[in-house]
Amino acid sequence: MQLYFDYGATTPCRAEVLAAMLAAYEQQWGNPASIHAWGQRAAIALEQARMQVAALINAHADEIIFTSGGTEADNLALAGITQQYSTPQHLIISAVEHSAIAKPAAALAAQGWQVTYLGVNRWGQVEPAQLRQALRDNTVLVSVIYGQSEVGTLQPIAELAAICQEAGVRFHTDAVQVAGRCPLDVRRLGVDLLSLSSHKIYGPQGAGALYVRSGLALEPLLRGGGQELGLRSGTPAVPTLVGFGVAAERAAAELETEHPRLIQLRDRLWQQLQMHPQVELTGHPWQRLPHHVSVILRDRHGQPLNGKTFVRQLNLAGIAVSAGSACHSGQTQPSSTLLAMGYDPDTAKAGIRITLGHQTTAEDIDWLVMVLRQYLADAIAPAVPMSLS
């Protein structure tokens, strides 16, 4: 049996997406900047995709800037604001950001920018009062991830954005894991910038978008022909973006049923896992992504088990999950997210992320739990003494 529980990493393209992309490759392959019929067919397809993505988050079509993915969208948000200043200012991010935010922020710090890293509580949440205290006269941008990709915690984005709006500070959130799984309304949230990724909502890899609130000025990340309102030059990958649009449209149409279905499956998984004393939930117990369960696994002595080892063992059983920690140069490093949440370095290497999706069933959940329990039983079973006879 082959079971995929890594939808937080990527999702398979829907059949409707693949069909739309193939049609675009066959019929809408022109350059959308061209004024002839071939170019205009491509331009119409591109703007249709823009409207579909905008509708998913209740934005206007001209507030959507297409990118190559969530990473570029995050980078454009930070660079688009910070490059407007001739001297370094102050930037605030959370201590649990995706590397697509954390690494550009670190690069800005190396250039002299003041960067404040907001701490989080034991659930991985930013306290709004802490953000209010961190704001300075020269704060120009705050970026806080909406749904934390490793532990699943949801942040109080509307409250955080309101604090920034009151202070006249621009606010960005990475909503890559939230889109298609939770309702997203940029008007209600009050954010200035929001990042999306196609391949997390059953669209193709290589496409993403940055929502830019109407009237907000950004500096471009890429310069050239002036595409995407001058913010992202380069000939658009029309068929890929067509697929993104269809994926966004289908995600919006199915959200009302898919959101509660995922929550039911998520809770079924955790209800079974929590009966095992060696399993500890990480992240907020209910203010979390609907498709996401993250845990720490321990041996019979209560010592944390290496998450990457379990990922490899489950892969041999035909089950795909992911480890919460990152691997650098062949060495397993503690998760910066778990460290920020107060876990010690050894425990911060023991994270496992299980993420659910369209194809996940209750029977799949039960099979996963059975396999996990068997591996844990092997891990906590007392050692059999060797015979010396």
C-alpha positions as CSV (number, residue, x, y, z in Angstrom):
1,M,0.0,0.0,0.0
2,Q,1.3,3.4,-1.0
3,L,0.0,6.3,1.2
4,Y,1.0,10.0,0.7
5,F,0.9,12.1,3.9
6,D,3.1,15.0,2.7
7,Y,0.6,17.4,1.2
8,G,2.3,20.2,3.1
9,A,5.3,19.7,0.8
10,T,3.5,19.5,-2.5
11,T,0.2,18.3,-4.0
12,P,-0.5,16.4,-7.2
13,C,-2.0,18.3,-10.1
14,R,-5.7,17.9,-10.5
15,A,-7.0,16.3,-13.7
16,E,-8.8,19.6,-14.6
17,V,-5.5,21.5,-14.1
18,L,-3.6,19.2,-16.4
19,A,-6.3,19.4,-19.1
20,A,-6.3,23.2,-18.9
21,M,-2.6,23.4,-19.2
22,L,-2.5,21.0,-22.1
23,A,-5.1,23.1,-23.9
24,A,-3.1,26.2,-23.2
25,Y,0.1,24.7,-24.6
26,E,-1.8,23.8,-27.7
27,Q,-3.9,26.9,-28.2
28,Q,-2.6,29.8,-26.0
29,W,1.1,29.5,-26.5
30,G,1.6,33.0,-27.8
31,N,3.5,35.8,-26.0
32,P,0.8,37.8,-24.2
33,A,2.7,41.0,-24.8
34,S,2.1,40.6,-28.6
35,I,-0.9,42.5,-30.1
36,H,-1.7,39.8,-32.8
37,A,-4.3,37.1,-32.3
38,W,-1.9,34.5,-31.0
39,G,-0.6,36.9,-28.3
40,Q,-4.1,38.1,-27.4
41,R,-5.3,34.6,-26.9
42,A,-2.5,34.1,-24.4
43,A,-3.2,37.5,-22.8
44,I,-6.9,36.6,-22.2
45,A,-5.9,33.2,-20.7
46,L,-3.4,35.0,-18.4
47,E,-6.0,37.5,-17.2
48,Q,-8.5,34.8,-16.6
49,A,-6.0,33.0,-14.4
50,R,-5.4,36.2,-12.5
51,M,-9.1,36.7,-11.8
52,Q,-9.4,33.1,-10.6
53,V,-6.5,33.5,-8.2
54,A,-7.8,36.9,-7.0
55,A,-11.2,35.3,-6.3
56,L,-9.7,32.7,-4.0
57,I,-8.6,35.5,-1.6
58,N,-11.3,38.2,-2.3
59,A,-8.8,40.4,-4.0
60,H,-9.0,42.5,-7.2
61,A,-7.4,41.0,-10.3
62,D,-4.9,43.9,-10.6
63,E,-3.7,43.2,-7.0
64,I,-2.3,39.8,-8.1
65,I,1.4,39.7,-9.2
66,F,2.3,36.3,-10.6
67,T,5.7,34.8,-9.5
68,S,7.5,31.6,-9.9
69,G,6.3,30.4,-6.5
70,G,5.9,31.2,-2.8
71,T,9.6,31.8,-2.3
72,E,9.7,34.5,-4.9
73,A,6.5,36.0,-3.6
74,D,8.0,36.2,-0.1
75,N,11.2,37.7,-1.5
76,L,9.4,40.3,-3.5
77,A,7.3,41.3,-0.5
78,L,10.5,42.0,1.6
79,A,12.6,43.4,-1.2
80,G,9.8,45.4,-2.7
81,I,9.4,47.4,0.5
82,T,13.0,47.5,1.8
83,Q,14.6,48.6,-1.5
84,Q,12.6,51.8,-1.3
85,Y,14.9,53.1,1.4
86,S,18.4,54.5,0.8
87,T,19.4,53.8,4.4
88,P,18.6,50.7,6.6
89,Q,15.4,50.8,8.6
90,H,13.7,48.4,11.0
91,L,12.0,45.1,10.0
92,I,10.0,42.7,12.2
93,I,9.5,39.0,11.4
94,S,8.5,36.1,13.7
95,A,10.9,33.5,15.0
96,V,9.0,30.8,13.1
97,E,9.1,32.1,9.6
98,H,9.7,30.0,6.5
99,S,13.2,30.3,5.2
100,A,11.9,32.3,2.3
101,I,11.4,35.1,4.8
102,A,14.0,34.3,7.4
103,K,16.9,34.2,4.9
104,P,16.2,37.5,3.1
105,A,15.7,39.1,6.5
106,A,19.1,37.8,7.6
107,A,20.6,39.2,4.4
108,L,19.1,42.6,5.2
109,A,20.5,42.4,8.7
110,A,23.9,41.9,7.2
111,Q,23.4,45.1,5.2
112,G,22.7,47.0,8.3
113,W,19.0,46.7,8.7
114,Q,17.6,46.3,12.3
115,V,15.7,43.0,12.4
116,T,13.5,42.1,15.3
117,Y,12.5,38.4,15.6
118,L,9.3,38.1,17.5
119,G,9.3,35.2,20.0
120,V,6.4,32.8,20.2
121,N,4.7,30.9,23.0
122,R,4.8,27.2,23.6
123,W,2.2,26.7,20.8
124,G,4.3,28.7,18.3
125,Q,2.0,31.8,18.3
126,V,3.0,35.4,18.3
127,E,1.4,37.4,21.1
128,P,-0.1,40.6,19.6
129,A,1.0,42.7,22.6
130,Q,4.6,41.7,21.8
131,L,4.3,43.0,18.3
132,R,2.9,46.3,19.6
133,Q,5.9,46.7,21.9
134,A,8.4,45.8,19.1
135,L,7.2,48.5,16.7
136,R,9.5,51.5,16.3
137,D,9.4,54.9,14.6
138,N,11.4,53.4,11.7
139,T,9.6,50.1,11.4
140,V,8.7,49.8,7.7
141,L,7.4,46.2,7.4
142,V,6.2,43.3,9.6
143,S,6.0,39.8,8.2
144,V,4.4,36.9,10.1
145,I,3.5,33.5,8.6
146,Y,-0.2,32.7,8.6
147,G,-0.1,28.9,8.9
148,Q,3.3,27.6,10.2
149,S,4.4,24.9,7.8
150,E,6.2,22.8,10.3
151,V,4.0,22.7,13.4
152,G,0.7,23.8,11.8
153,T,-0.1,26.7,14.2
154,L,-2.3,29.5,12.8
155,Q,-1.4,33.0,13.8
156,P,-3.9,35.8,14.7
157,I,-3.2,37.6,11.4
158,A,-6.2,39.9,11.5
159,E,-5.2,41.2,14.9
160,L,-1.6,41.6,14.0
161,A,-2.4,43.4,10.8
162,A,-4.7,45.8,12.7
163,I,-1.9,46.7,15.0
164,C,0.3,47.5,12.1
165,Q,-2.4,49.4,10.3
166,E,-2.9,51.6,13.3
167,A,0.8,52.3,13.4
168,G,1.1,53.0,9.7
169,V,3.3,50.0,9.1
170,R,2.9,47.6,6.2
171,F,2.1,44.0,7.0
172,H,2.9,40.8,5.0
173,T,1.9,37.3,5.6
174,D,2.9,34.0,3.9
175,A,-0.4,32.2,3.4
176,V,1.1,29.4,1.3
177,Q,-0.1,26.6,3.6
178,V,-3.5,28.3,4.3
179,A,-4.8,28.8,0.8
180,G,-7.3,26.2,-0.3
181,R,-7.6,24.8,3.2
182,C,-9.0,27.8,5.2
183,P,-11.1,30.7,4.1
184,L,-8.8,33.6,2.9
185,D,-10.2,37.1,2.6
186,V,-7.6,39.9,2.3
187,R,-10.2,42.5,3.0
188,R,-11.2,40.9,6.3
189,L,-7.6,40.2,7.3
190,G,-6.4,43.8,6.5
191,V,-3.1,42.7,5.2
192,D,-1.0,44.7,2.7
193,L,0.8,41.8,1.1
194,L,0.1,38.0,1.0
195,S,2.0,35.2,-0.6
196,L,0.5,32.1,-2.4
197,S,1.8,29.0,-4.1
198,S,0.2,27.0,-6.9
199,H,1.6,23.6,-6.1
200,K,0.2,23.6,-2.5
201,I,-3.4,23.8,-4.0
202,Y,-3.2,21.0,-6.6
203,G,-1.7,23.2,-9.3
204,P,1.6,23.0,-11.1
205,Q,5.0,23.7,-9.5
206,G,6.7,26.8,-10.6
207,A,3.9,29.3,-10.1
208,G,2.9,31.6,-7.3
209,A,1.5,35.0,-6.6
210,L,1.9,38.0,-4.4
211,Y,-1.2,39.9,-3.4
212,V,-0.3,43.6,-3.3
213,R,-2.9,45.9,-1.8
214,S,-4.1,48.5,-4.3
215,G,-2.2,51.7,-4.0
216,L,0.8,50.1,-2.3
217,A,4.1,50.9,-4.0
218,L,6.8,48.2,-4.4
219,E,10.3,48.1,-6.0
220,P,10.6,45.2,-8.5
221,L,12.7,42.2,-7.8
222,L,13.2,41.5,-11.5
223,R,13.7,44.3,-14.1
224,G,13.3,44.0,-17.8
225,G,10.2,44.2,-20.1
226,G,7.9,45.5,-17.4
227,Q,5.5,42.6,-17.1
228,E,3.3,42.2,-14.0
229,L,2.8,45.9,-13.6
230,G,6.5,46.3,-13.8
231,L,7.1,44.3,-10.6
232,R,8.1,41.0,-12.2
233,S,9.6,41.3,-15.7
234,G,9.8,38.2,-17.9
235,T,7.5,36.5,-20.4
236,P,4.8,34.8,-18.3
237,A,4.6,31.0,-18.3
238,V,1.0,31.1,-19.5
239,P,0.1,27.4,-19.4
240,T,1.5,27.0,-15.9
241,L,-0.4,30.1,-14.7
242,V,-3.5,28.8,-16.4
243,G,-3.1,25.7,-14.3
244,F,-2.7,27.8,-11.2
245,G,-5.9,29.6,-12.0
246,V,-7.9,26.5,-12.4
247,A,-6.5,25.1,-9.2
248,A,-7.5,28.3,-7.4
249,E,-11.0,28.2,-8.8
250,R,-11.5,24.6,-7.8
251,A,-10.1,25.2,-4.3
252,A,-12.5,28.1,-3.8
253,A,-15.4,26.0,-5.0
254,E,-14.6,23.0,-2.7
255,L,-13.5,24.9,0.4
256,E,-16.9,24.7,2.1
257,T,-16.7,20.9,2.1
258,E,-13.0,20.3,2.1
259,H,-12.2,22.4,5.2
260,P,-14.4,20.4,7.6
261,R,-13.5,17.1,6.0
262,L,-9.8,17.8,6.6
263,I,-10.4,18.8,10.2
264,Q,-12.4,15.6,10.8
265,L,-9.5,13.5,9.4
266,R,-6.9,15.5,11.3
267,D,-8.7,15.1,14.6
268,R,-9.2,11.4,13.9
269,L,-5.4,11.0,13.5
270,W,-4.6,12.9,16.6
271,Q,-7.2,11.2,18.8
272,Q,-5.6,7.9,18.0
273,L,-2.0,9.0,18.3
274,Q,-2.5,10.8,21.6
275,M,-3.3,7.5,23.3
276,H,0.3,6.5,22.8
277,P,2.5,7.9,25.7
278,Q,5.5,8.3,23.4
279,V,3.8,10.8,21.1
280,E,3.6,14.5,21.8
281,L,1.7,17.0,19.7
282,T,3.5,20.2,18.7
283,G,1.8,23.4,17.7
284,H,-1.5,24.7,18.9
285,P,-4.0,21.9,19.6
286,W,-6.9,23.5,17.7
287,Q,-5.8,26.9,16.2
288,R,-3.9,25.0,13.6
289,L,-4.1,24.1,9.9
290,P,-7.0,21.7,9.1
291,H,-4.8,19.2,7.3
292,H,-1.8,19.2,9.6
293,V,-0.6,17.0,12.5
294,S,2.9,17.4,13.9
295,V,4.4,15.3,16.7
296,I,7.5,14.4,18.6
297,L,8.3,10.7,19.1
298,R,10.2,9.3,22.0
299,D,11.8,6.0,23.0
300,R,11.1,3.8,26.0
301,H,13.3,6.1,28.2
302,G,11.5,9.2,27.1
303,Q,14.4,10.3,24.8
304,P,13.5,11.9,21.5
305,L,13.8,9.8,18.4
306,N,15.4,11.2,15.3
307,G,12.6,12.4,13.0
308,K,14.5,11.7,9.8
309,T,15.0,8.1,10.8
310,F,11.3,7.6,11.1
311,V,10.7,9.3,7.8
312,R,13.0,6.7,6.2
313,Q,11.4,3.8,8.0
314,L,7.9,4.9,7.0
315,N,9.1,5.3,3.4
316,L,10.2,1.7,3.4
317,A,6.6,0.8,4.4
318,G,5.2,2.9,1.5
319,I,4.2,5.9,3.5
320,A,5.3,9.4,2.9
321,V,5.6,11.9,5.8
322,S,8.2,14.5,6.5
323,A,10.6,15.4,9.2
324,G,10.3,18.8,10.9
325,S,14.1,19.4,11.0
326,A,16.2,20.5,8.1
327,C,19.3,18.7,6.8
328,H,22.5,20.7,6.0
329,S,25.6,19.1,4.6
330,G,24.4,15.6,5.6
331,Q,24.0,16.6,9.3
332,T,20.6,16.8,10.9
333,Q,20.1,20.2,12.6
334,P,17.6,21.1,15.3
335,S,14.4,22.7,14.0
336,S,14.6,26.5,14.5
337,T,10.8,26.5,14.9
338,L,10.9,24.0,17.7
339,L,13.8,25.8,19.3
340,A,11.8,29.0,19.2
341,M,8.9,27.2,20.9
342,G,11.2,26.2,23.8
343,Y,12.3,22.7,22.9
344,D,15.8,21.6,23.7
345,P,18.1,20.8,20.7
346,D,17.8,17.0,20.8
347,T,14.0,17.2,21.0
348,A,14.0,19.8,18.2
349,K,15.4,17.0,15.9
350,A,12.5,14.7,16.6
351,G,9.7,16.4,14.8
352,I,7.4,14.6,12.3
353,R,4.9,16.4,10.1
354,I,1.9,14.5,8.7
355,T,-0.2,16.5,6.3
356,L,-3.5,15.3,4.7
357,G,-5.1,16.1,1.3
358,H,-7.8,15.3,-1.2
359,Q,-7.0,11.6,-1.5
360,T,-6.7,11.0,2.2
361,T,-9.4,8.7,3.7
362,A,-10.3,7.6,7.2
363,E,-9.0,4.1,6.3
364,D,-5.6,5.7,5.3
365,I,-5.5,7.4,8.7
366,D,-6.1,4.1,10.5
367,W,-3.4,2.3,8.5
368,L,-0.9,5.0,9.2
369,V,-1.6,4.8,13.0
370,M,-1.2,1.0,12.9
371,V,2.2,1.3,11.2
372,L,3.4,4.1,13.5
373,R,2.4,2.1,16.6
374,Q,4.4,-0.8,15.4
375,Y,7.5,1.2,14.8
376,L,7.1,2.9,18.2
377,A,6.6,-0.5,19.9
378,D,9.9,-1.6,18.3
379,A,11.5,1.6,19.5
380,I,10.3,1.3,23.1
381,A,10.5,-2.5,23.5
382,P,13.1,-3.6,26.1
383,A,16.3,-4.9,24.7
384,V,16.6,-8.7,24.5
385,P,19.7,-9.8,26.4
386,M,22.3,-11.7,24.4
387,S,22.9,-15.3,25.4
388,L,26.5,-16.1,26.5
389,S,26.0,-19.8,26.3
